[in-house]
Amino acid sequence: MTTHSHAHSHESKNDELVAEAQTLLERLASSKLGEEAKILAAKLRDGVDTLKAKSAEAVEVIKAKSAEAQDQVKEGLACTEKAIKKNPWASVGIAAGVGLGVGLVCGLLIRRD
């Protein structure tokens, strides 16, 4: 699941929860439970509104950070591609060295068992 679809899933769940809470609060406020219930319903409605605003704010921050991270990854990939094209043999040597190192470590770990 991508970050965008994951965030969208949470948004829709939050929207459903807020809608249910608002419906419940409206029923509570219109019922014959008295003035205290209406005051409580108003306080809860304010809390739900605050939660909804903060949730929307958090989603926007997550989207911005996600876009920023994607841009950084793209920049890193572009730099890596440039370096490989500029020095292909050095890249091959580095890859071979890393492969050799990983092979040696794996070989040592297997021998210890």
C-alpha positions in Angstrom: 0.0 0.0 0.0 1.5 3.4 -1.0 1.8 6.3 1.5 -0.8 8.2 -0.5 -3.4 5.4 -0.4 -2.6 4.7 3.2 -3.2 8.3 4.1 -6.4 8.4 2.1 -7.6 5.3 3.9 -7.0 7.0 7.3 -8.7 10.2 6.0 -11.9 8.3 5.0 -12.0 6.4 8.3 -11.6 9.7 10.2 -14.3 11.2 8.1 -16.6 8.3 8.8 -15.9 8.5 12.6 -16.4 12.3 12.6 -19.7 11.9 10.8 -20.9 9.3 13.2 -19.9 11.4 16.2 -21.6 14.5 14.8 -24.8 12.5 14.2 -24.7 11.1 17.7 -24.1 14.6 19.1 -27.0 16.0 17.2 -29.3 13.3 18.5 -28.0 14.0 22.1 -28.5 17.7 21.8 -32.0 17.3 20.4 -33.1 14.7 23.0 -34.9 15.6 26.2 -32.0 14.9 28.5 -31.8 18.5 29.7 -29.4 21.4 29.7 -26.4 19.5 31.0 -26.6 17.1 28.1 -26.8 20.0 25.6 -23.7 21.6 27.2 -21.8 18.3 27.0 -22.9 17.8 23.4 -21.6 21.2 22.6 -18.2 20.5 24.2 -18.0 17.2 22.4 -18.8 18.8 19.1 -16.0 21.3 19.7 -13.7 18.5 20.5 -14.7 16.6 17.3 -14.2 19.8 15.3 -10.7 20.2 16.8 -9.9 16.6 16.2 -11.0 16.9 12.6 -8.9 20.0 12.0 -5.8 18.5 13.6 -6.3 15.3 11.6 -6.5 17.2 8.4 -3.4 19.2 9.3 -1.5 16.0 10.1 -2.5 14.4 6.8 -1.2 17.5 5.0 2.1 17.4 6.9 2.5 13.7 6.0 1.8 14.4 2.4 4.4 17.2 2.3 7.0 15.1 4.0 6.3 12.2 1.7 6.7 14.4 -1.4 9.9 15.8 0.1 11.3 12.3 0.7 10.4 11.3 -2.9 12.2 14.3 -4.3 15.3 13.4 -2.2 15.2 9.9 -3.5 14.9 11.1 -7.1 17.9 13.4 -6.6 20.0 10.6 -5.1 19.1 8.3 -7.9 20.0 11.0 -10.5 23.4 11.6 -8.8 24.1 7.9 -8.7 23.2 7.4 -12.4 25.4 10.4 -13.3 28.3 9.0 -11.3 27.9 5.5 -12.9 27.8 7.0 -16.4 30.8 9.2 -15.7 32.9 6.4 -14.2 31.5 3.1 -15.3 34.6 1.0 -14.5 34.9 2.5 -11.0 31.2 1.5 -10.5 31.9 -2.0 -11.7 34.9 -2.2 -9.3 32.9 -0.9 -6.4 30.1 -3.4 -7.1 32.6 -6.2 -7.3 34.2 -5.2 -4.1 30.9 -5.0 -2.3 29.9 -8.4 -3.7 33.2 -9.9 -2.6 32.8 -8.4 0.9 29.3 -9.8 1.2 30.4 -13.2 -0.1 33.3 -13.3 2.5 31.0 -12.4 5.4 28.4 -15.0 4.3 31.1 -17.6 3.9 32.5 -16.9 7.4 29.1 -17.0 8.9 28.3 -20.3 7.2 31.6 -21.9 8.3 31.0 -20.9 12.0 27.9 -23.0 12.1 
